[in-house]
Amino acid sequence: MTEDEKRERFEALYREHFRAMYLAARRALPNGELAEDAVQSAFLVAWRKPEALFESPSPAGWLFKTLRNTVGDTLRALARLRALTAEGAEADAAMLDERDVLLEYESAENRDELRLLVRAFCKGESYADIAAELGISVAAVKKRIQRAKERLRAQLEAESHL
């Protein structure tokens, strides 16, 4: 097969299957741009491997299998990005230490409640650990934290921070 014949066959496959491949990718991916990129990537693989494409008993099947792999790669990349973003947000929150929070909200009405919030959310201590140290039940710790969050939220709203 000559280069011109390969190009013609490739262009025919592109015209014939692009829309169906795009719709399949669009169902799997969160937006049209990612779907179009996935289809283009699948066709790019096909362009680079014309022998595999044209020697396949079903070139359309080969294209869709390549698309499935490309969509899978895209979904894994999105998951990694989400994980990194979540880790970044957690890292930013972890940078707040107890002193920073207490200084920021030094006017908090109940400093003990604020310290409880710092332990649970800045230091990441479990409710069970806090309960054991305070000699109360986990349910009591949850209730204290709930009340502390409500009071702090009300205070911040009153001070126009929220």
N, C-alpha and C positions, 0 to 999 in steps of 0.2 A: 504494500500500500504506500503510495507516494505521500509526501508531506501535505500536498493540496487536498488529497482524498481524506487524510486524517483530519485536517482542519474542517472540511465540509461536514464530515460525520460528527465531529465534536460540536460544531455550530448547530447542526440539526438536533442533536441530543439536548443541547442547551435550550433551544427554542421549544422543543417538545416537553421538557420536564421541569424547566425552571419554576413555573407557577405551582405545580403540584408539590415540588420540593419546598418551595417557600411556604406554602400552606401547612405542610407537615412540620416544618421547623417553627412556624409561628404558633402552632398549638403547643409546642413543647417549651418555647422560650418566652420570657416576659414581655418582649416588645419586638416590633417589626424590624428595627435596625439590627438587633442581634440575629434575628431570623435570616435577614438578607445576608449578613456577614457569614453566617454558617453555610448558607447555600453557596455563596461565592467561594468560601474556603473549600467546600466539597468539590466544586468545579475546578478549582486550582489544583487540588490533588489529582483530579482526573486528567488535567492538562499535562501535569508532570509525569503521569504514568499511563500514557496512551495504550501501551501494549496490554497492560492489565485490564483496562477499560474495554478495549475492542476485542480482546481474546476471551472475555467473559461470555458465558452462554446467554447472559442477560445484562447488557450494558446498563439498562435502567435500574435493575436490581443492584448492580455494583454501585451506581451513583447513590441510590437511597441508603445502602449500607454505609457508604462513606459519609453521607449526611448524618446518619444516626450516630456514627462515631464523632463527628464534628460537633453535633448538638450535645453529646455527652461531655466532650471536652469543655464546651462553653458552660454547661451547667456546673461542672466541677470547679471551673475557674470562678464562677459567680459565688459558689459556696465558700471557696477559699477567701474571696474578697470580703464576703459578709463576716466570716470568722475573724479576719484581720481587723475589720472595722469594729467589730464587737470587742476584740481584744484591745484595740486602741482606745475605745471608750472606757473600758475597764481600767486600763493603765492610767488614763487621765484622771479617773475617779480615785484610783489608788494613790495618786500623787498628793491628794489632800490628806494631810495627817491631822491628828486630833487637835493639835495646837492651832492649825490654820482654821479649822471649823469653829473651834471655841472662840478664837479671836474675832472671826467674822460675825458670829452671833453672840457676842458677849452680853448683849442685853436680853438674852433669852430668859424668860421668866423662871424656868425651872432647869437649872444647870444639870441636875441629876438625870433628867429626861434627855437632855442634849447629849450627855456622856453615853447614855444607853444607845442613842441613835448612832453616835460615832463608833461605838464598839461593833454594832451590827452592820453598819453600811460602809464605814471607812476602813475599819480593821478587818471586816469580813468574819467576825466571830459568829459561831453558830448559836442559835437560840438555846440549844441544849447546854452549851458551855456556859453561856451567860446565866441560865437558870440554875445550873449546878453551883456556880460561884455565888450567886445571890441567895441560894437556898429556897428557891421558889419553883413552881412548875413551869414547863415550857409554855403552856397556855397563858399563864400570868405574864410571862415575858412578852408574848405576842400582843397581849392586850395593852401592856405598858407602852410598847413600841407604837402600836396603833394610836393610842392617845397622845403620845409625844409627837408623832407626825402631824396629827390634827392640830395640836396647839402651836407647833412651830409654823405650820402652813398659815394658820390664822394670824400669827404674829408677823410673818413675812408679808402677808397681804395687807395688814394694817400699816406696815412700814413701806408699802408700795414696791416690794422686791419681786412680787409675782403679778 
